[in-house]
Amino acid sequence: MEQLPNCPKCNSEYTYEDGSLLICPECAHEWSADQQSEEEVEFTVKDSNGETLRSGDDVTIIKDLKVKGSSSVVKVGTKIKNIRLVESAIDHNIDCKIPGVGAIKITPKFVKKS
């Protein structure tokens, strides 16, 4: 019997085939087998200097950033350790925690790889 791939959304192993679609019974996600190979391409982000960032990298802020909804500012030269990359519709692809500020999302054009 052919081994079907796990669900790309919830990683469930109980996927099944329905015509040309693959379906996950746990989260109801549907995708085609052709689409599976396109989604396996790794998500990449480039910093202000054009270097490729990966989850777990350390970055440095290159511009003072005002924190929305707060009076605090993240200063130039602030080092951020262990970033996480996320796909975002509004270009805030870096998810991180900054000491003294907390969890924040940042646009990659305001950081450089350390």
Secondary structure, DSSP 8 states (H G I E B T S, - for coil): -------TTT--S--EEETTEEE-TTT--EEEHHHHHHHTS---EE-TTS-EE-TT--EEE-S-EE-TTSS-EE-TT-EE-S-EE---TTS--EEEEETTTEEEEE-GGGEEE-
